[in-house]
Amino acid sequence: MIAIVDTGPLVYLAQLNRLTLLQGLYEPYAPSSVLDEISVWTNEARYLVQTAADDWLKIVTITNVSLRGHLLPQIDLGEAEVIALAVELGASRVLLDDQDARRSARLYGLRPMGTLGLLLEAKRQGFLPALRPEIERLAQTNFYFSAALIQEVLRAAGELVE
């Protein structure tokens, strides 16, 4: 299944050294603007994403500029291009962390999933032995999530002790 990936999930997965989860779960694509956004980062995540782009992450320039333009007032360039590329390619799965972008994606019949959802799916598919350590490592980054969301995800993973 094709999945179009935004900057956030790429960077956070790179920070966890879990980018290859994308390759195991999906046929991952990213619009060129996402790679441009990541190119300004000065950490190892940028290097890991660039290495993936050179190897297995497909980087595509969108042609649906009218849809991108329609989305830009509500969400940023990378998110708008993720949605536009998904529509162009007929891909239903988009990987976006931003709530506004996820809401916009649903308006176009797309199925958004964030970094936490991707980690949960990786655990369900047997790519991760446990989700809790990944969430604890993610908490060491600038990723924001509520305690309620973490409980929901851990419950879905069968890792919440109640």
WOTAFEN-V885201 format. One record per residue. N is the residue number from 1. NEAR is the number of other ideal C-beta (glycine too) atoms within 12 Angstrom. Layout:
N/NEAR, N/NEAR
This chain:
1/22, 2/26, 3/37, 4/48, 5/54, 6/49, 7/39, 8/42, 9/49, 10/44, 11/38, 12/41, 13/44, 14/33, 15/29, 16/33, 17/20, 18/32, 19/39, 20/24, 21/36, 22/41, 23/24, 24/22, 25/31, 26/34, 27/20, 28/40, 29/38, 30/47, 31/45, 32/26, 33/32, 34/46, 35/33, 36/22, 37/27, 38/38, 39/22, 40/16, 41/24, 42/9, 43/17, 44/17, 45/31, 46/25, 47/20, 48/27, 49/40, 50/25, 51/21, 52/32, 53/30, 54/13, 55/16, 56/20, 57/34, 58/27, 59/28, 60/28, 61/20, 62/30, 63/16, 64/24, 65/20, 66/14, 67/26, 68/31, 69/17, 70/18, 71/35, 72/22, 73/13, 74/21, 75/34, 76/27, 77/27, 78/39, 79/42, 80/39, 81/44, 82/53, 83/49, 84/40, 85/43, 86/45, 87/30, 88/25, 89/28, 90/16, 91/32, 92/22, 93/35, 94/49, 95/50, 96/45, 97/38, 98/28, 99/20, 100/21, 101/38, 102/30, 103/19, 104/33, 105/39, 106/19, 107/20, 108/28, 109/16, 110/34, 111/24, 112/38, 113/36, 114/33, 115/43, 116/37, 117/31, 118/43, 119/42, 120/31, 121/30, 122/32, 123/29, 124/20, 125/18, 126/12, 127/24, 128/27, 129/15, 130/19, 131/36, 132/25, 133/19, 134/34, 135/33, 136/18, 137/21, 138/33, 139/22, 140/13, 141/23, 142/15, 143/27, 144/18, 145/26, 146/13, 147/13, 148/11, 149/23, 150/26, 151/20, 152/19, 153/32, 154/27, 155/17, 156/20, 157/28, 158/15, 159/25, 160/17, 161/9, 162/7
